[in-house]
Amino acid sequence: MTIDLKGRIALVTGASRGIGYFTALALAKAGAHVIATARTVGGLEDLDDAIKAAGGTATLVPFDITDMAAIDKLGASIFERWGKLDILVANAGILGVISPLGHIEAKVFEKVMLTNVTAIWRLIRSVEPLLTKSDAGRALIMSSGVASKAPAFWGAYSISKAAVENMARIWAAETDHTPLKVNIVNPGATRTAMRAQAVPGEDPETLPHPSEVAEKILFLASPTLQDTGRLFVVRDNKFADFRAPE
């Protein structure tokens, strides 16, 4: 299926490597102008080169996603330049540590929550008015299988992703009457630096490349998509609904 995103403006956080990098590249190849953010300037410059080589365009915005004032400024800057935002890919996040809950240092736990939860809320607050100005705003919130499985030792990361999934569903419910569609992505185990940090003994060649994930989730950015408030599981290539008990 060919996705046409010509003339659309896409914001991708955590775009300097991994899933964020290849999703930004896929969006640009489909015709979107990509606003790429990350802390690593070198990674963003590599992305810009790849996007230009593919015939696309990008705007690079290097900053730390935990800089709340910078998130607010980003929304204002997008409004001043483009007046709207068509696509948000909230991908930036950190693992923290693999450790028993009681052994996690407070500063580590707080940094995971700040990066993976609070920053996403601040981002929503900053760009929701821009997404609702689009004729077909689309938001993709990156999550993880550990959000629902709650495995031992993944405490901070698992808790943060469970919170993000609930936040996305609330946002979807609140914007259900608008053209904005908000969906959650569980990419599954993927060949990324974060996965290598979490499972150091694993053979990365046995895992899908992040470019494969990007190709599968690209349709979630399409103006033709009508689903909202749902979880897309890349491994199964389908939506899954996990509803709280009545």
Secondary structure as GFF3:
##gff-version 3
##sequence-region A 1 246
A	DSSP	beta_strand	9	13	.	.	.	ID=ss1
A	DSSP	alpha_helix	18	29	.	.	.	ID=ss2
A	DSSP	beta_strand	33	38	.	.	.	ID=ss3
A	DSSP	alpha_helix	41	53	.	.	.	ID=ss4
A	DSSP	beta_strand	57	62	.	.	.	ID=ss5
A	DSSP	alpha_helix	68	82	.	.	.	ID=ss6
A	DSSP	beta_strand	87	90	.	.	.	ID=ss7
A	DSSP	three_ten_helix	101	103	.	.	.	ID=ss8
A	DSSP	alpha_helix	106	113	.	.	.	ID=ss9
A	DSSP	pi_helix	114	118	.	.	.	ID=ss10
A	DSSP	alpha_helix	119	131	.	.	.	ID=ss11
A	DSSP	beta_strand	138	142	.	.	.	ID=ss12
A	DSSP	alpha_helix	146	149	.	.	.	ID=ss13
A	DSSP	alpha_helix	155	174	.	.	.	ID=ss14
A	DSSP	beta_strand	181	186	.	.	.	ID=ss15
A	DSSP	alpha_helix	193	198	.	.	.	ID=ss16
A	DSSP	three_ten_helix	204	206	.	.	.	ID=ss17
A	DSSP	alpha_helix	210	217	.	.	.	ID=ss18
A	DSSP	three_ten_helix	218	221	.	.	.	ID=ss19
A	DSSP	beta_strand	230	233	.	.	.	ID=ss20
A	DSSP	beta_strand	238	240	.	.	.	ID=ss21
###
